[in-house]
Amino acid sequence: MLKDLFGKRKRYASIPSEQAKTDVPEGLMQKCSGCHKIYYRKEMNKNLQVCPHCDYHHPLQAWQRIETLFDEASFEEWDKQLSTGNPLNFPGYEEKIKKDQEKTGLREGVVTGKGTIDGKETAFAVMDSSFRMGSMGSVIGEKIARAIEQAKEEKIPFIIFTASGGARMQEGLLSLMQMAKTSVAVKRFSDAGGLMISVMTHPTTGGVSASFASIGDYHLAEPGALIGFAGRRIIEQTIREKLPDDFQTAEFQLKHGQLDKVVHRSDMKSTLALLLSFHQKGGKES
């Protein structure tokens, strides 16, 4: 009798309903763009958006990067109020800008200001590829130029993290003019004895790679970052040759002398702190 009551029962596999399959909190999981494995988003954030399996460096939003690099509560933002207009009356441009502002919480695709890294003060500009692909419009150029000028006035170093698809087509020639404006600002800063560190992240292309990104005192990059001017397909069609598989990667640029070092994201803060210490009064700190 007891055997009948507590005997083994057949177990049946339960198949989740279609609703249960999709009933996962939005944003809980994240797929790696490199190896396509799926991770908890919290795990990826804890790992600075670097895949634990294949080490692929996913893009960081501007404020995510600032918070991982600068000492807590040390940074102050500059020119936060600057926002893009529609100087050429390009159809639909204002709506696209508004949409990106709502999506990112930024007024434009770059955040500028100053802060400290391990106690060493520096000005900075951090581009955000989630805002119009970090394309260089007139406001981005203006904010970067102003940040460099302010760094010159305060006699502090300047660090820029680049991430851009190039010039912003909706602003035409006004966008291309930012190459000259920012480059002149860097030249003045350099002539005044300023230190500029350029960190190229994925992607750094077009007019950005051809101007301020490439004229610093130190040039660093994150692993695997795409760095170049024109796209692979355009170059191959022009020279009628097949390009190497690693062409325009950070590692390729390092090998050919365009970079000083490729730095893993987990080592970026300590590397920047070390470079800043070299240029402190008295040289490297003990």
Secondary structure, DSSP 8 states (H G I E B T S, - for coil): -HHHHHS----------HHHHH-S-TTSEEE-TTT--EEEHHHHHHTTTB-TTT--B----HHHHHHHHS-TT--EEESTT-----TT--TTHHHHHHHHHHHHS-SSSEEEEEEEETTEEEEEEEE-TTTGGG-B-HHHHHHHHHHHHHHHHHT--EEEEEEE-SB-GGGHHHHHHHHHHHHHHHHHHHHTT--EEEEEEEEE-HHHHTTGGGSSSEEEE-TT-BB-SS-HHHHHHHHTS---TTTTBHHHHHHTTS-SEE--GGGHHHHHHHHHHHTSTTSS--
